[in-house]
Amino acid sequence: MTLPAIHAARRFDAAAHAPFLIGAERVGWIRHADVAALRRWPEVFQFDAASVRLQPTLADVNSRSAALGAVIGALYAEGKIPGWRDETYAIRNDFDAAPLAFIERAASRFFGTMTYAVHLNGIVKCADRAPELWIARRSDTKATDPGMLDNVVAGGIGWGLGLMPTLVKECWEEAGMSAELAQTAEPGRTLHVLQSLPEGTQAEQIFVYDLLLPPDFAPRNQDGEVGEHRLARIGEVARWIEEGAFTVDASLATLDCMLRRQWIDEDACEGIAALFAPPAADRAQ
């Protein structure tokens, strides 16, 4: 069967969007309904029937970032970009590529630019019963997916941070894990999500990790972004995913863990193989 999260991860209609380009490279997707809001900045954008392009006169990272920053600030003030994060994201189609520009994190979905995130499956192996997973419930005040179930640790990768430094930081902030424990996490697969959301387009690459946690470890949130943690049996987690109680991202990261560890059958995850990136020879740290 096709689980809701697998279907949602590819729920995107390219015809409803204008490609957003910097030079000859498509770096995002802008909803046709949002293109009109950008026409008041002809010094920043070029428009044709098919696409929106950053003006070629904005020829370097600094000029592009400054021009986009002014636009983003105005759109935020008008309520067109919600959930300001005060975090810098790089516009780049590959994680290791040089940035073409920098934008506020909250604007990434308005422009449909590629973002990157880490998700951690917290596994507890028990001598007298099947393995269990620590699950987080997102705070009701979160800008995205408030109150939904999530991996024990998950977070976006801001500019200037590698994968493991981000994971270590998020492990402390979201679960009170020490750096020494976080650094024992093992990489899983990499997932690609392209879905339409109320705030725009989520184009995201998710780096999945697994971590074997001591039986006496209990997560303790430090930053207020997690409402609660719960230790759950594999069957419970699978049911919550099927019911749509998890975020799409966390559903996919958890299914990846379950498939790799053969806790569930691949027949239960029809379509998920298309979301996996080809395995990299080495994951950048």
Helices and strands as residue ranges (DSSP letters): H 4-8, G 14-16, E 17-22, E 25-31, H 32-38, E 45-47, E 52-54, H 61-77, E 88-91, E 101-104, G 105-107, H 108-111, E 114-124, E 132-138, E 149-151, E 153-156, H 163-175, H 179-182, E 186-197, E 200-212, E 226-233, H 234-243, H 248-260, G 266-269, G 272-275
